[in-house]
């Protein structure tokens, strides 16, 4: 839908409600250029069930790692 700035000014709340309800994009033409108003898409939720199973993760209390002796693993 294309509108003028004057029409937008006169009907701003109606236009905003319409955009929110329908998801329709509105273009406001000013000085030969378009300004588009649209609803921002919410971020997609990630499906955790699709994650690959990993066996190289810490299982248990991460605080236990702090007290391990890592000196044999350290190389200068």
ZIFEN-V216974 format. One record per helix or strand. SS is the DSSP state (2 for helix, 1 for strand). FROM is the first residue (numbers start at 1). TO is the last residue. If there is no record, write none. Layout:
BEGIN
SS;FROM;TO, SS;FROM;TO
END
This chain:
BEGIN
1;2;4, 2;5;10, 2;12;22, 1;26;30, 1;33;37, 2;48;50, 2;63;66
END
